[in-house]
Amino acid sequence: MRDGRGPWKKVRPRLKAMDRPAIEDLLGVLWALSEENRSLIESRLALHGRTDEALTTFRKLIDREFDMSRHDAPLRIGRARKAIHDYGKATGDGQGTLELLVHLVEKGTAFTLEYGDIDERFYNGLELAFEETVSRLSGGEGSVWLAVFRPRLAKVVDSASDLGWGYEDALNELFDKLNRLAPKARVRSKGDPVSGGRQGKLDV
């Protein structure tokens, strides 16, 4: 592991030699330096708490990326996805990881509907989150939660109608893939010609 100035192995012994108050002071300085540092420290500390508390913290981290009070701060979909992966690795909570992925797609889609067209990188990031959700729900442990998450994905697909950068087409394609790979309890979006316009209908 390396930082921007040299090998981590040169820094680690010096940290080990510091007492707890000195380490707390160092973290306080890092906290004050940037929002990026604050997000990182907050997320890492949350992973040492209860899973439900950690899930709430990570939802807030995602919400923060779409907070308009941040003014000209960039929309960091990649950072939000990285936080979700950190959560999954640290907790082993498959359902919680799916919840965060779906929450990210919901928030991102709602954001562009409210504030207008963003850019290709933004939509690509959301598509990757949607694609990972579909992959997790299509087999193994994730298929247990189809009935929970597929209706929410159907609403996202419906709301993405007419959005640019190929986003609508990508989500429709991925949602169709989910229906093919996991046909039970199939949920039809409004775009499905056989659904009669009934959004989120659950066919058991």
Secondary structure, 3 states (H helix, E strand, C coil): CECCCCEHHHHHHHHHCCCHHHHHHHHHHHHHHCHHHHHHHHHHHHCCCCHHHHHHHHHHHHHHHCCHHHCCCCCCHHHHHHHHHHHHHHHCCHHHHHHHHHHHHHHHHHHHHHHCCCCHHHHHHHHHHHHHHHHHHCCHHHHHHHHHHHHHHHHHHHHCCCCCCCHHHHHHHHHHHHHHHCCCCEEECCCCCCCCCCCCEEEC
